[in-house]
Amino acid sequence: MRIAVFSDIHGNLEALKEILRDIKKEDIDDIICLGDVIGLGPNSKECLDLIIKNNIKMVLGNHELCYLFGSNIDYTVDSKQKSHYRYISESLLDAEKSFLEKCPLFIECKYQDKKLLFEHFLIKDKSQKYPFYSLSLLTTLRDCLGDVVKKAGADYIFIGHEHNSFNLDVDGIKLVDIGTCGCVKHNITNYTIIDLKNDIEVMKKIIPYNKGKLEEALLEINYPERNQISEKFFGYKIETVNEN
């Protein structure tokens, strides 16, 4: 069995199209998306529609949770970012909302005697509308990471959220952050293949995509915080025209 995993597309439709196109070339049995399909990029609705059309299993990311329950659930969202979240919310229709309401916080599967867990980020409290630990768990609170990972009760934990990928062995538990597949500053994207045919092998596949089309969409679709987002997350600076 081979599982394809990707995360944090963030409205980058061109990257998502290329990932799905490449997955079809591989001997893949299942596809899992680790959330944050929406937000930041210019094509949130179109990306989510593509996930739905291809019957891809998906767990909820923080951007989907803020869409479902309001951005106030995340204390890190400031007033400028709230306008962006409102724009995203207004761009999605009933079909997308209905799909997201049915998505879980995590997906589990077993291979031989190993348990694999897929979630957007490490979960602190499933009963909360914002259930994830802070990203500081990977930095200033790193000493707590071992206890948190053990509490999850899995042998392999696959997450996204932190846009820089990493692979850690935490007290014998494999913690794999596959990184962002959409917030990329060059003309390459990526996804991860988990091969369960013999042992558990995790491979990151890097592929090119048409970043020019992403940049065209960023120019054509004006939305709150677009210019700042474009430069920070996609490495594309939109030149503003001074009309005075």
Summary of the structure (lengths in Angstrom):
residues: 244
radius of gyration: 17.8
end to end distance: 61.1
largest distance: 67.8
contacts: 787
relative contact order: 0.19
helix: 36%
strand: 23%
